[in-house]
Amino acid sequence: MQEWANQLCENRQFGSKMTDSKYFTTTKKGEIYELKAELNSDKKEKKKEAVKKVIASMTVGKDVSALFPDVVNCMQTDNLELKKLVYLYLMNYAKSQPDMAIMAVNTFVKDCEDPNPLIRALAVRTMGCIRVDKITEYLCEPLRKCLKDEDPYVRKTAAVCVAKLHDINAQLVEDQGFLDTLKDLISDSNPMVVANAVAALSEIAESHPNSNLLDLNPQTINKLLTALNECTEWGQIFILDCLANYTPRDDRESQSICERVTPRLSHANSAVVLSAVKVLMKFMEMLPKDLDYYGTLLKKLAPPLVTLLSAEPELQYVALRNINLIVQRRPEILKHEMKVFFVKYNDPIYVKLEKLDIMIRLASQANIAQVLAELKEYATEVDVDFVRKAVRAIGRCAIKVEQSAERCVSTLLDLIQTKVNYVVQEAIVVIKDIFRKYPNKYESVIATLCENLDSLDEPEARAAMIWIVGEYAERIDNADELLESFLEGFHDESTQVQLQLLTAIVKLFLKKPTETQELVQQVLSLATQDSDNPDLRDRGYIYWRLLSTDPVAAKEVVLAEKPLISEETDLIEPTLLEELICHIGTLASVYHKPPSAFVEGSRGVQHKRLPGSSGSGESVESPDPGSATATEAPPAVIPSQDLLGDLLNLDLTPTSTTGPPPPSSGMQMGAMDLLGGGLDSLIGGDLGGSPAMTAGFGAPPAAVPPSFTAPVSGGLDDLFDLGGGVGMPVSVYVPPKTLWLPAMKAKGLEITGTFGRRAGVVQMEMTLTNKAMSVMTDFAVQFNRNSFGLAPAGPLQVLTPVSPNQSIEVVLPLNTVGPVMKMEPLNNLQVAVKNNIDVFYFSCQYPISMLFVEDGKMERQVFLATWKDIPNENESKFQLNDCHLNSDAASSKLQGSNIFTIAKRTVEGQDMLYQSMKLTNGIWVLAELRAQTGNPNYTVSLRCKAPEVSQCVFQSYEAVLKN
Amino acid sequence: MMISQVFILSSKGDRLVYKDFRGDVGSDAVGIFYDKVTALTGDQPPVVMTHKDVHFVHVWQGGLYLVATTTAAASSSPFAIIEFLNRLAALIKDYCGALSEKTLQMNFALVYELLDEMLDFGYVQSTSCDVLKNFIQTEALSARPFSLFDLANVGLFGADTQQSKVAPGSAAARPMQGGKSEIFVDVIERMSVVMGANGVLMKAEVEGEVVVKCFLPSCSEIRMGLNEDLSIGDPQLRGYGAAVRVDECHFHPAVRLDEFDAHRILRLSPSQGEQSIMQYRLADHLPLAPPFRLFPAIEKDKTGRLLLFFKLRCDLPPKSSAVNVSATVRVPKGCVSLSQELSSPDQSAELQPHNRAVVWNIARFAGGTQLSALFKLDVPALSSASTLEVGPVGLTFELPKVTASGLHVRFLRLAPAQHRGPARRWVRYVTHSDSYAIRI
């Protein structure tokens, strides 16, 4: 079939008529011929039947595109049924036959004028579905008319058609002004038209994330809420989803919208209910918790969620996934509804597991007895996965509700008595966790556990049991025998068990040194000499050295008090949860993944966040615009694919110094200019001394005092300040830290930072905050090539793991010998940060002032000569407004940032400062600063061989003088 | 909420209907879907499946896969898509009489026409039969003409009453156009019960709906009276008494409730075809005792066999009875054979070793009676823990002419003027087991 289709195309190219293709004779000759004849028949009935047959073939995947002209010939008919069939065919094949499709245009345009609204709508609907670029221009006029049609059925169809057209040719839609017409339709009298206009606008707005297409303000919201009551259930979904994107101005507006949305909760269509839940969950964030209405709303949310669970298992599963999110965010909504989550014996396993998860999340002291009774029942079911999860759930209950721990432990012991292999193993794994939460409380059960040692065949259970034996070795008489029995098959064990066994025996040795010396030696040699697993070997060596050098220290390290395990383990991290709450009811909420996880860079996805809550009405008023722009300036996060190419080549392991850049021929012209041109002409003069200085500062960090490359933590900041303070009277300007990498983009890692220059060393000062649920380790950093060759002078020193919610300060010394590439803007720096979770990319801009070297003061004569030497067109003038310093204060302030005043003149009350500065790559910048006494506006003129830097230099002036 | 494609596949994977709405997913999605859905194992949630950036949502009805694809994970609601597919299935049933491979093949043009009106660019436009019939031109072809022979095919309700008064189960399965003017009102309830080993009711829940299937030529108004003592909401709010109660209920948007508060009368002008006009839920305080109770005894005999002695009592009123009762008893692992003694010949029992279960089937179980059974199981590795592995017992059953909630249709009146000749009105009740578990 495919073959003859190809052949057919070829034939067409040669201009031959396809009908005589010999391929018809071999395969489907009869059928196509017959259909062709019938399509050209005079009888209407016969024509209709023929078109139906064609469509039937089309459905099962046969290629009937060869009949295109014949089918199109049937288009001009007054029989609506036939017309619809022909249109159906057209939609399917127009794309593959664009030239033929043009033939149909006239009929479409005519149909758009038909007195029958059904035909007008049909024509405009079908035309939009023909995704052929050429047709779009013919579509514009009819569409414009249909958007203003008197019949709502035509208008609602035309509204959707705008979205279709936008999908094919977005520019055309904007040029033709259809978007405005569409916006007008939001005020249409017919709710169906409103709903479609909202749907179309929402979709179009998605591809223009920053446009204000859906101009949501109290008036439009009011219109939408009115339409909500009147339109169909499907329209209600569009409107509710659109409402969810609105952020109310204050809690009163929020409440009034909630009040008008709550009736939707009792709708029979679960999609309407879920969309309403989404709106309410979002707007609830803004309501003060002490408000009566807040409590009322909580109560109203429970019944519809419970009702969702009466649906068929498929919908139940989707509902449970959403309830799981809601329960994590607001457990109070369903706290009294525990019973509905009890599993039914005939639920499918995926529903059972999901219910179990929610049961644990809702478990509290009030209902724990009930929950435990259920869980115990589940633990005897048939399905192994479910039983395992039920046993594990008992352990989680014990950890979550302290009062129930004892009962949980005894329940687990009962289960161990059943001797069902997998139940016993699961129980031992969770009992280990219970021991870690409540140490020294339930050791009496150890004897029972030990009885089951032989039946453990899963690594996790074996490891758990070994941990227990090691941890409580002093209370188990035959601990050494037990551990020894495991040691026999050491090499057959999984790594998990091997590691655990090693640690347990070391613990045992430290507790009972006399009788276990041989055992510990045995395990150490097994681990270090006979194993090829580096983790095991390393751990073995550490223990070995610890034990041989300082047994007391070993005891302190190995037997140290361990932190208690936390209550809730598998919570979704808060930032992700917030985003998922904004997507309740969507596919994202079923996968528990943010929508961006599904889109691969092709379409921009906006991250949604919940609005902040507020105590009172006033505090929600948006902050004044000045500070808003400062705080909300979007951190530039680099789309990963841009940088990946460059950075993947770099070695992301924490290396020491990056070597000097290889003589790269790939350097861009701009960079050459900055480095070469400027340097030659400026240094080429009689600027003695400077090459030496350049060497001193631009050299690799070998020249840097050792204390700077030493492990750096918060405390060292002071040290740097001290060092800086000695040489310079005025402190260097360091901009405040800004958000570089939001936690949302980096799986919970948030980075704020700034740049500074302390004691001649450029450094990057960062605060790393762990907003995820797990510990972060193994940090490393790399830079992309940049304008001034900035590169880390040493590894990123994060010595301790960063636990959740912890922040640490890191100072990273930089050098300027890295590879060079001109960036736009010049001071842009693209950074990759790695941790144990992933690699993240962001970009930031450094103040160029940190690249001003300490020997940037020019001799007066040289200054004069250079100033003249630089052509006038290289001079840039800037205005600096609102600077209330006098010229002397400004001068000393600038000097702190290595901008040196060489001379000062005063002419008619106007101070003129002549200044110079030198960048790390040897470029000199000369400046003239004019200040009129009493006038807060300064004029800065900058002259430089490489005028590109002027803009950045001026920004530094501004930053330094205004802070 | 953007549906890219809708397609309907037979159980063998043949395309019956395929329509593309947005052109952003290739037609190879059909094959991908079929490969994925047939590769699913029982413990994977089947609802939503993903392939690259295409998401498949499907429902399985009448032996067919109704599938929708979408690429917009952030804005598409699986609820909306599933609801839509269910409506599509219902509409096809309404128009063609049944949803099957055959009816689809005969009526594909009609289905395309329906889809064209129901979805535009993947946005759902309307699923209401009343609205759609203004646009639909194609006549439905019925798979087989409605005939009197169907009356012989006695369905759910025909157990023991006079045939003339009872509509057969299949009577309502026909296209809505043409035929007699009739209206069917079905009150269907599903019951979930968990009973503890000591006979204490641990959980009881009833989900019900009132479904109207209307074959009246024009939309005349009907008035439906429910129990006058029906109360809605919290039991504590309304004193004592045996009144019929539901915890909450939802109505179809077309139902007019102006007489509901005072007289419990629903008014509506049903559109042709089937619609669920009321859904309700009731938990814990059921008006009647649960229909079945079990009295088990478990022991080991001298030869090492496990003996299960069960007495099962049906607590329905004496005039009612349960049909198709099936009790599934979970038995210890490693059971090799079963011998049984049952109290009457119309029962049967079998051992299903792969499910670790004994299934006891009772075709008919009259209210107020009690049946007993003795199961002797050979379990080679019988240990003391084995008795712990027995149970729970799951029951499935149908209770014709019974509602567990006690909800009742007092009367069903049609507005007289609209149509010629008397319309036949049928009201049917049934309660199914949803999940009825008795622990041992």
Interface residues (C-beta under 8 A of the other chain):
Chain A: K52 I55 A56 T59 V60 G61 L80 E81 K84 L85 L88 M91 N92 K95 L118 R125 G128 C129 R131 K156 T157 V160 C161 A163 K164 D167 M192 N196 A199 S202 E203 E206 T232 E233 W234 I237 F238 D241 S266 H267 A268 N269 S270 A271 V273 L274 S275 P303 V306 T307 S310 E314 L315 Y317 V318 A319 K339 V340 F342 K344 Y345 N346 D347 P348 I349 Y350 E377 T380 V382 D383 D385 Q417 T418 K419 V420 H583 G585 T586 L587 A588 V590 Y591 P595 F598 V599 E600 V605
Chain B: M1 M2 D14 R15 L16 V17 Y18 D20 F21 R22 G23 S27 G42 D43 Q44 P45 P46 V47 V48 T50 D53 H55 V59 T70 A73 A74 S75 S76 S77 P78 F79 A80 I82 E83 F84 F108 A109 Y112 E113 D116 D120 F121 Y123 V124 Q125 S126 T127 S128 V131 F135 Q137 T138 R190 S192 V194 K203 E205 E207 D247 E248 H250 F251 H252 P253 S276 Q279 R281 A283 R330 N355 R356 S383 A385 L388 E389 G391 P392 G394 D434 S435 A437 R439
